């Protein structure tokens, strides 16, 4: 995503969170997680019946499909249990929509600058 698209995405999430109080945002503190998770990049949507995983390899290797759907009850239950344990741990924190807006107001320009510098480094 471009920097502008990321910014639009953030504000769209804020708008949706205000409309639907069931949408939750959790941030994992990477400093508190043991192990090497630098390559762990996952996008997931999950409920009690199925989950969807983004295929990030598609962006680098042009692999299909873009999204995998998993409906196996044991896998869905296992992922739900894992994420429940993760979000209840010391290394994870839930943010309210108000807290996210406050973070953006305090640090948004810094986030944009970091993304700008990062995108410049990728182009080199």
C-alpha positions as a Markdown table, in Angstrom:
| # | Residue | x | y | z |
|---|---|---|---|---|
| 1 | Unk | 0.0 | 0.0 | 0.0 |
| 2 | Unk | 1.1 | 3.5 | -0.6 |
| 3 | Unk | 1.5 | 5.9 | 2.3 |
| 4 | Unk | -1.7 | 7.6 | 1.4 |
| 5 | Unk | -3.6 | 4.3 | 1.2 |
| 6 | Unk | -2.3 | 3.3 | 4.6 |
| 7 | Unk | -3.5 | 6.6 | 6.1 |
| 8 | Unk | -6.9 | 6.1 | 4.4 |
| 9 | Unk | -7.0 | 2.5 | 5.7 |
| 10 | Unk | -6.3 | 3.7 | 9.3 |
| 11 | Unk | -9.1 | 6.2 | 9.2 |
| 12 | Unk | -11.4 | 3.7 | 7.7 |
| 13 | Unk | -10.7 | 1.3 | 10.5 |
| 14 | Unk | -11.4 | 4.1 | 13.0 |
| 15 | Unk | -14.7 | 4.9 | 11.3 |
| 16 | Unk | -15.7 | 1.2 | 11.3 |
| 17 | Unk | -14.7 | 0.8 | 15.0 |
| 18 | Unk | -17.0 | 3.7 | 15.9 |
| 19 | Unk | -19.9 | 2.0 | 14.0 |
| 20 | Unk | -19.2 | -1.5 | 15.3 |
| 21 | Unk | -18.1 | -1.9 | 18.9 |
| 22 | Unk | -17.3 | -5.6 | 18.3 |
| 23 | Unk | -14.2 | -4.7 | 16.2 |
| 24 | Unk | -11.1 | -5.0 | 18.4 |
| 25 | Unk | -7.5 | -3.9 | 17.8 |
| 26 | Unk | -4.8 | -5.6 | 19.7 |
| 27 | Unk | -1.1 | -4.7 | 19.5 |
| 28 | Unk | 1.6 | -7.3 | 20.3 |
| 29 | Unk | 4.7 | -5.9 | 22.0 |
| 30 | Unk | 7.5 | -7.5 | 20.0 |
| 31 | Unk | 10.0 | -6.7 | 22.7 |
| 32 | Unk | 8.2 | -9.0 | 25.1 |
| 33 | Unk | 7.7 | -11.9 | 22.8 |
| 34 | Unk | 10.3 | -14.6 | 23.0 |
| 35 | Unk | 11.7 | -16.1 | 19.8 |
| 36 | Unk | 12.5 | -14.7 | 16.4 |
| 37 | Unk | 9.3 | -13.5 | 14.7 |
| 38 | Unk | 10.8 | -11.1 | 12.2 |
| 39 | Unk | 9.5 | -13.1 | 9.3 |
| 40 | Unk | 6.1 | -13.7 | 10.9 |
| 41 | Unk | 3.8 | -11.6 | 8.8 |
| 42 | Unk | 0.2 | -12.6 | 8.8 |
| 43 | Unk | -3.1 | -11.1 | 8.0 |
| 44 | Unk | -6.1 | -13.0 | 9.4 |
| 45 | Unk | -9.8 | -12.6 | 9.8 |
| 46 | Unk | -11.3 | -15.1 | 12.2 |
| 47 | Unk | -14.6 | -16.1 | 13.7 |
| 48 | Unk | -16.0 | -19.2 | 15.4 |
| 49 | Unk | -16.7 | -21.1 | 12.1 |
| 50 | Unk | -13.8 | -20.2 | 9.7 |
| 51 | Unk | -10.8 | -18.0 | 9.1 |
| 52 | Unk | -9.2 | -16.3 | 6.2 |
| 53 | Unk | -5.5 | -15.8 | 5.8 |
| 54 | Unk | -3.8 | -13.4 | 3.3 |
| 55 | Unk | -1.2 | -15.0 | 1.1 |
| 56 | Unk | 1.6 | -12.4 | 1.4 |
| 57 | Unk | 3.8 | -14.6 | -0.8 |
| 58 | Unk | 1.6 | -13.5 | -3.7 |
| 59 | Unk | 3.1 | -10.0 | -3.6 |
| 60 | Unk | 6.6 | -11.4 | -4.0 |
| 61 | Unk | 6.2 | -14.5 | -6.0 |
| 62 | Unk | 2.9 | -13.9 | -7.8 |
| 63 | Unk | 1.3 | -17.0 | -6.2 |
| 64 | Unk | -2.4 | -17.6 | -6.1 |
| 65 | Unk | -4.8 | -17.5 | -4.3 |
| 66 | Unk | -4.7 | -14.1 | -2.6 |
| 67 | Unk | -6.7 | -15.4 | 0.4 |
| 68 | Unk | -7.0 | -18.9 | 1.9 |
| 69 | Unk | -10.2 | -20.0 | 3.6 |
| 70 | Unk | -10.0 | -22.5 | 6.4 |
| 71 | Unk | -13.2 | -24.2 | 7.7 |
| 72 | Unk | -11.7 | -27.2 | 9.5 |
| 73 | Unk | -13.3 | -27.1 | 13.0 |
| 74 | Unk | -10.1 | -28.3 | 14.8 |
| 75 | Unk | -7.9 | -25.8 | 13.1 |
| 76 | Unk | -10.4 | -22.9 | 13.6 |
| 77 | Unk | -10.8 | -23.9 | 17.3 |
| 78 | Unk | -7.0 | -24.2 | 17.7 |
| 79 | Unk | -6.3 | -20.8 | 16.1 |
| 80 | Unk | -9.0 | -19.2 | 18.3 |
| 81 | Unk | -7.5 | -20.7 | 21.4 |
| 82 | Unk | -4.0 | -19.6 | 20.4 |
| 83 | Unk | -5.1 | -16.0 | 19.8 |
| 84 | Unk | -7.2 | -15.9 | 22.9 |
| 85 | Unk | -4.1 | -16.9 | 25.0 |
| 86 | Unk | -2.0 | -14.4 | 23.1 |
| 87 | Unk | -4.3 | -11.5 | 23.6 |
| 88 | Unk | -4.6 | -12.3 | 27.3 |
| 89 | Unk | -0.9 | -12.4 | 27.8 |
| 90 | Unk | 1.4 | -9.7 | 29.1 |
| 91 | Unk | 2.7 | -8.9 | 25.6 |
| 92 | Unk | -0.6 | -7.9 | 24.1 |
| 93 | Unk | -2.8 | -4.8 | 24.7 |
| 94 | Unk | -6.2 | -3.9 | 23.4 |
| 95 | Unk | -6.7 | -0.4 | 22.1 |
| 96 | Unk | -10.0 | 1.5 | 22.1 |
| 97 | Unk | -10.9 | 3.7 | 19.1 |
| 98 | Unk | -10.3 | 6.7 | 21.3 |
| 99 | Unk | -6.8 | 5.5 | 22.2 |
| 100 | Unk | -6.0 | 4.9 | 18.5 |
| 101 | Unk | -7.2 | 8.4 | 17.6 |
| 102 | Unk | -5.1 | 9.8 | 20.4 |
| 103 | Unk | -2.0 | 7.9 | 19.2 |
| 104 | Unk | -2.6 | 9.2 | 15.7 |
| 105 | Unk | -2.9 | 12.8 | 17.0 |
| 106 | Unk | 0.3 | 12.4 | 19.0 |
| 107 | Unk | 2.4 | 10.3 | 16.7 |
| 108 | Unk | 0.7 | 10.3 | 13.2 |
| 109 | Unk | 3.2 | 12.7 | 11.6 |
| 110 | Unk | 6.1 | 10.5 | 12.9 |
| 111 | Unk | 4.4 | 7.4 | 11.5 |
| 112 | Unk | 4.0 | 9.0 | 8.1 |
| 113 | Unk | 7.7 | 10.2 | 8.1 |
| 114 | Unk | 8.9 | 6.7 | 9.0 |
| 115 | Unk | 6.8 | 5.2 | 6.2 |
| 116 | Unk | 8.1 | 7.8 | 3.8 |
| 117 | Unk | 11.8 | 7.0 | 4.8 |
| 118 | Unk | 11.1 | 3.3 | 4.6 |
| 119 | Unk | 9.5 | 3.6 | 1.1 |
| 120 | Unk | 12.6 | 5.7 | -0.1 |
| 121 | Unk | 14.9 | 2.9 | 1.2 |
| 122 | Unk | 12.9 | 0.3 | -0.7 |
| 123 | Unk | 13.2 | 2.2 | -4.0 |
| 124 | Unk | 17.1 | 2.4 | -3.7 |
